[in-house]
Amino acid sequence: METAKLLGPLEMKTDAPLIYLDNNATTQVDPAVVEEMLPYLTTFYGNPSSAYAFGKRVGAAIDLARERVARLLDCEPGEILFTSCGTESTNTAIHSALAVDRDRQHIVTTRVEHSATLKTCELLAKRGYEITWLGVDSNGQINLRELETAIRPDTALVSVMWANNETGTLFPMDRIQDIVTEKGVLFHSDAVQVIGKLPVRLRDSRIHLLSLSGHKLHCPKGVGVLYVNRRSRFSAFMTGGGQENGRRAGTENVASIVGLGKACELAGQNIGVEALQVRTMRDSFEKAVLTRIPGSRVNGDIHSRLPNTSNLAFEGMDSEALLMVLDDAGICCSAGSACTTGSLYPSHVLKAMGFSDAHARSSLRFSFGRFNTNSDVDRTISALERAVERLRPLAVS
Ligand code: PLP
């Protein structure tokens, strides 16, 4: 029996169609991606490492996917290493940097990273490695002078995310690269929220290692990429078989890799138009909310932000309660990042930006994507307005 049948229908409190405004958590898989993947779940099930034609045909599909990913990132196919997710890519980058030079065991990162970096560095600190945590200002921006002084002769890696998953704030990548290059240290960027949303040209960059995740760009979950600059030293995290040129052991997730190749091809074709459409939708949503809902304000750097993300605080409100009311109306958004929802901790990102627990707990993230429509925006604005009107008297009583 299909699992969907086993688990029964989606229980929703409304007959209205679902509105998915949580594209920073994950994205709807593009039907063209599914179509590209299907033969690798059915007909072409060979092992890509096998020596016969049936296996080699599957290996060729991985090669094509590698070329497509490299084209989107403007780098060499040989610099693309397929992993299982963004988290694995980041873990690999950090552990590799510590392994390639035993005299360098210090890491510089920020307080607003995704838990993939945050928890890994916290664990490393417990094991005796030194971590310097860079703070951010109220827009979520780091202080570049602080970055400069944090880098030491024994620094193994600077790991700074490109765009924040909660607020969409974009860090000044060019200036960070200037500093890191001058200091001569390895640089990793968690670009999970950027790839597919903004153009990235790694050929001209001074980034050594970069993480991305398939499910953020309309590909299924379970596949990611670590870009490893061809001139950078690298030490494998997963050891075993010789897959990925000996740099990531384990039989490849072929169908998902094929899907990621297609997703990157589609992203490359649509990126300009899509970013503009999504930005227009996000901006009109935000403008309407800020005008119609008293006590609402934007969290993040409005001058340097992803085109799809709107993180809004609703003064005096409880974001969990708002989330529930919106859920009842068939609207999906997020209070903090998806990975920490369920725990009652206020967002570490908003806390690092200097906001109170109450402010952090009054904030919701709406993240738009290519499958959203103007009608989604209109319905969400009205539902949000009604939800705040309904809950606000409770919040102040
Ligand atoms: N980094 C950032 C900025 C993210 O937003 C996410 C996912 O939310 C990750 C890393 C982890 O990616 P994955 O879910 O593929 O492990």
Boltz pocket constraint, residues with backbone or C-beta under 6 A from the ligand:
constraints:
  - pocket:
      binder: B
      contacts: [[A, 24], [A, 25], [A, 84], [A, 85], [A, 86], [A, 87], [A, 88], [A, 114], [A, 116], [A, 161], [A, 163], [A, 164], [A, 165], [A, 190], [A, 192], [A, 193], [A, 212], [A, 213], [A, 214], [A, 215], [A, 223], [A, 224]]
      max_distance: 6.0
